[in-house]
Amino acid sequence: MEMQHVRYFLALCEERNFTRAARRCGVSQPTLTLAIKQIESELGGALFSRARRASTLTALGAAVRPHIAAAATAVAHAQREAASFRAANAPPRPTSLVVPFQPEENAMRKVVFLAAVAVVLLLAAGALSRVLHPATAAQHAFAGKAVDVYAIEKTIDVQALPRVDTLSEAEE
């Protein structure tokens, strides 16, 4: 017996009408009817006495209802327990980007590295915006490309940059 069939059976027990039970379960009435017939075939007898206005449980239906309801309750408890377990054992999500630098690093390398990080973030934002707005071919130029920070650093003429005097914490 499938869990969908259990859900259909219990909805029909409460609604006492195939059409309303099907609507409540989000399926067509023939789908619900077929599922009930499959359960009846599996259990070996009619579970409902079908009438035009209302369907009522037969003696067999009344006998198996508590067991089917207990199975549905047990599955719901197992699903809640699994969700609770997953939540308790989930790895922590990173909340920020931390870029560690050694004090003896070159200040220009920091600038180049942060520029590369900015490019990657812009590319990621561009990929997201493509979902919302179709992009032109020029906007796709760097999409999916790896950024080589050291190659970028080699192309920068350090002598042409304005001089910035930086003091270490020990010198201040």
C-alpha positions as CSV (number, residue, x, y, z in Angstrom):
1,M,0.0,0.0,0.0
2,E,1.5,3.4,-1.0
3,M,1.5,6.4,1.2
4,Q,-0.6,8.3,-1.3
5,H,-3.2,5.6,-1.1
6,V,-3.2,5.9,2.7
7,R,-3.7,9.7,2.4
8,Y,-6.6,9.2,-0.1
9,F,-8.2,6.6,2.1
10,L,-8.1,8.9,5.2
11,A,-9.4,11.9,3.2
12,L,-12.3,9.8,1.9
13,C,-13.1,8.6,5.5
14,E,-13.4,12.3,6.6
15,E,-15.1,13.7,3.5
16,R,-17.4,10.8,2.8
17,N,-17.5,11.9,-0.8
18,F,-15.1,10.8,-3.6
19,T,-15.2,14.2,-5.4
20,R,-14.5,16.3,-2.3
21,A,-11.8,13.8,-1.1
22,A,-10.1,14.0,-4.5
23,R,-10.2,17.8,-4.5
24,R,-8.8,17.8,-1.0
25,C,-5.9,15.5,-2.1
26,G,-5.2,17.5,-5.2
27,V,-6.0,14.7,-7.6
28,S,-8.8,13.8,-10.0
29,Q,-11.7,11.8,-8.9
30,P,-10.9,8.9,-11.1
31,T,-7.3,8.8,-9.7
32,L,-8.7,8.6,-6.1
33,T,-11.3,6.0,-7.1
34,L,-8.6,3.8,-8.7
35,A,-6.4,4.1,-5.6
36,I,-9.3,3.1,-3.3
37,K,-10.0,0.1,-5.6
38,Q,-6.3,-0.9,-5.4
39,I,-6.4,-0.8,-1.6
40,E,-9.6,-2.8,-1.6
41,S,-8.0,-5.4,-3.9
42,E,-5.0,-5.6,-1.7
43,L,-7.0,-6.0,1.5
44,G,-9.5,-8.4,-0.1
45,G,-12.8,-6.5,0.2
46,A,-14.8,-3.3,-0.1
47,L,-13.8,-0.6,2.3
48,F,-16.6,1.8,1.4
49,S,-20.3,1.5,0.7
50,R,-20.8,3.8,-2.2
51,A,-23.9,5.9,-2.4
52,R,-24.8,8.9,-4.5
53,R,-24.6,11.5,-1.8
54,A,-22.2,9.9,0.7
55,S,-19.8,7.0,1.0
56,T,-19.6,5.2,4.3
57,L,-17.1,2.7,5.7
58,T,-18.0,-1.0,5.5
59,A,-17.2,-3.3,8.4
60,L,-13.8,-4.1,6.8
61,G,-13.1,-0.3,6.3
62,A,-13.9,0.4,9.9
63,A,-11.7,-2.4,11.0
64,V,-8.6,-1.3,9.1
65,R,-9.0,2.5,9.5
66,P,-7.3,2.7,12.9
67,H,-4.3,0.8,11.5
68,I,-4.0,2.9,8.4
69,A,-4.3,6.1,10.4
70,A,-1.6,4.9,12.8
71,A,0.7,4.2,9.8
72,A,0.1,7.7,8.5
73,T,0.8,9.2,11.9
74,A,4.0,7.1,12.2
75,V,5.2,8.3,8.8
76,A,4.5,11.9,9.8
77,H,6.5,11.5,13.0
78,A,9.4,9.9,11.1
79,Q,9.5,12.8,8.6
80,R,9.5,15.4,11.5
81,E,12.2,13.4,13.3
82,A,14.3,13.3,10.1
83,A,13.9,17.0,9.5
84,S,14.9,17.8,13.1
85,F,17.9,15.5,12.8
86,R,19.0,17.1,9.5
87,A,18.6,20.6,11.0
88,A,20.7,19.7,14.1
89,N,23.5,18.1,12.1
90,A,23.7,20.6,9.2
91,P,27.1,22.1,8.8
92,P,27.1,25.8,9.7
93,R,26.6,28.2,6.7
94,P,29.3,30.8,6.1
95,T,28.1,34.3,6.9
96,S,30.9,36.4,5.5
97,L,33.9,36.3,3.2
98,V,37.2,36.5,5.2
99,V,40.4,37.2,3.2
100,P,43.4,36.6,5.4
101,F,46.6,38.5,4.7
102,Q,50.0,38.2,6.2
103,P,51.4,41.5,7.4
104,E,54.6,41.2,5.3
105,E,52.6,40.9,2.0
106,N,53.0,43.5,-0.6
107,A,50.2,46.2,-0.5
108,M,49.8,46.0,-4.3
109,R,49.2,42.3,-4.1
110,K,46.3,43.0,-1.7
111,V,44.8,45.5,-4.1
112,V,45.1,43.0,-7.1
113,F,43.7,40.2,-5.0
114,L,40.7,42.3,-3.8
115,A,40.1,43.5,-7.4
116,A,40.1,39.8,-8.6
117,V,37.6,39.0,-5.8
118,A,35.5,41.9,-7.0
119,V,35.6,40.7,-10.6
120,V,34.5,37.2,-9.5
121,L,31.6,38.7,-7.5
122,L,30.6,40.9,-10.4
123,L,30.6,37.8,-12.7
124,A,28.4,36.0,-10.2
125,A,26.1,38.9,-10.1
126,G,26.1,39.0,-13.9
127,A,25.1,35.4,-14.1
128,L,22.2,36.1,-11.7
129,S,21.1,39.1,-13.7
130,R,21.1,37.0,-16.9
131,V,18.3,35.0,-15.4
132,L,16.4,38.2,-15.0
133,H,17.6,40.2,-18.0
134,P,19.0,38.7,-21.2
135,A,22.5,39.8,-21.7
136,T,24.4,40.9,-24.8
137,A,27.4,39.0,-26.1
138,A,29.8,41.7,-24.7
139,Q,28.5,41.0,-21.2
140,H,29.3,37.3,-21.5
141,A,33.0,38.0,-22.3
142,F,34.3,36.9,-18.9
143,A,31.5,34.5,-17.9
144,G,33.0,31.1,-16.9
145,K,36.6,32.3,-17.2
146,A,39.1,31.7,-14.5
147,V,40.8,34.7,-13.0
148,D,44.6,34.5,-12.7
149,V,45.6,37.1,-10.1
150,Y,49.3,36.7,-10.7
151,A,48.9,37.2,-14.4
152,I,46.9,40.4,-13.7
153,E,49.5,41.5,-11.3
154,K,52.3,41.1,-13.9
155,T,50.4,43.4,-16.3
156,I,50.3,46.3,-13.9
157,D,53.1,48.8,-14.2
158,V,53.8,49.4,-10.5
159,Q,56.2,52.3,-11.2
160,A,53.3,54.2,-12.9
161,L,51.1,53.9,-9.8
162,P,51.0,56.8,-7.4
163,R,53.1,56.2,-4.3
164,V,51.2,55.3,-1.1
165,D,53.2,55.2,2.0
166,T,51.9,52.5,4.3
167,L,53.1,52.1,7.8
168,S,53.0,48.9,9.7
169,E,51.4,48.8,13.1
170,A,54.9,48.6,14.7
171,E,56.0,51.8,12.9
172,E,53.0,53.9,14.0
